[in-house]
Amino acid sequence: MSLAWITDDLLRYTREVWSRAYGRPVSEDEAVEMLVNVKRFAQVLLKAAGQKEEAADECGDMGAGVVPRTEGRLLN
């Protein structure tokens, strides 16, 4: 994975934020690992959201009307 998207400013900001949160200096390597992990997590979420949208398109109404109704009430 290319790390070209990690700018000096983003790296510096990440180190500042997490150093305060951890109460100790965060190394450059730690900050890079954090950023890469967040990017991977975001990619997984985007992929899952895309699959969910595809499934919704295939299901149309997402199951509305699957449960038979009697006189406007759901069956017990």
Buried (B, 14 or more C-beta within 10 A) or exposed (E): EEEEEBEEEEBEEBBEEBBEEEEEEBEEEBBBEBBBEEBEEEEEEEEEEEEEEEEEEEEEEEEEEEEEEEEEEEEE
